[in-house]
Amino acid sequence: MHLRELSEEIESISRRYADHLGIERDDTWFLLKLQEEVGELTQAFLMLTGRARTKGRTGAELDADFRAELADVVCHVLLMARHHGVDLEAEIARKWLAWKREGPSPAETGPGGIT
């Protein structure tokens, strides 16, 4: 599945959820929702790695939570990109996959030529 197809499916689910709850998904919402999900990923990571209390969750539950939060972050990145008309496949190819060609290594200049 391509990112564009995946983002279409995620958009449909997100729109239905927002409509049900009466949420306006504007520029600010997309950014803040992504930030919320990154915070939840951080919490899941801290719990999984023993740097925060586990709230009685088992190792398997902590691992599942971490994986789910990674998915949430990716989905919200896709939603934000779609909202702003960003073709992530093209941007990833331009900034990251360009390193497949010969030239300075990413370690020398960073992905996308960032130093």
N, C-alpha and C positions, 0 to 999 in steps of 0.2 A: 504494500500500500504506500502511496506517495503522501508526502506531508499535506499537500493540498486536499486530497481526498479525506485524510484523517481530520484535518481542520474543519471540513464541511460537516462531518459527523459530530465532532465535538461542539461546533457552533450550534447545531440543531438542539443538542442536549442542554447546552448552557442557556440558549434563548428560552427554551421551554421552562427551565428552572426559574429563570428571572421573571418570566411572565407570570408563573404560578405565585411567586412571592412578591410581585409588584416592584421589582428592582429595575432601576434605570441603568443600563450598561453604557455609560459614557466613557470618555477618555480617562477620567479619574478613576472610575470603577475598575477598568481593566488593569491599571497600574497598581492600585491598592489591593486588588484581589490577588495579583501575582505576588505582591509583597507578603500578603497574609500566608500564601501557600509556601513561600520560601521560609517564613518563620516556622510553620508547622514542620517543614522538612528539617530545619535546624533542630527543633525540639526532638523529632524522631531520631535524628542522628546522635544527639547527645545522650538520649536514653539508651540507644542501641550500643553505644560505645562506653557505657558506664560513667558518663560525665554528668548525668542528671538522674534523679530518682525515677524508677521504672513504673511507679504507681501499680505495682503488683502484676505487671504484664510479664509473660514468659518470654524467653529468648525468641521463640518462633513468632510470637505476637509482635515483638519489637521489630523483628526483621520484616514482617508483613507490613507493619505501619510505615517503616522506612521506604519500602518499595512503593507503597501506595502514594506516599507523599512525593516521591520522585515523579510518578505519573501525573499527579496533580500539577506540579510545577511545569512539566512539559506541556500539558494541556492548556494551561493558562498562558504560556508563552505563545502557543499556536493561536489562541484566541486573540491575544493582544496584537500579534502580527497581522492576523486577518482583519481585525478592526481598523488597523492603520494602513492596510493595503500593501504590506510587505510580503514579498515572495521569498519565504525563508529558504526554499531549495536553491534559488538563485543566489541569495546572500551567503549561504553556507558554501556553495561552490566557489563564489568569488573570494571569500575571506579565508576559508579553511582548506578546501579541496585544491586550491591553487598550489598548495605545498606538495602535491603529488608530482608536479613538474619539477625539473631540475632547477637549482638555484640555492640561495642561502637557506640553511635549515631553520625551522621555526624556533629552535633554541637560540639562534643568533639574532633574529629580528622579531620573533613572536608571530602568532597567526595574523594574517592580513598585513604583514609588514610593520606591525606595531613594535616599537623598541621599548 
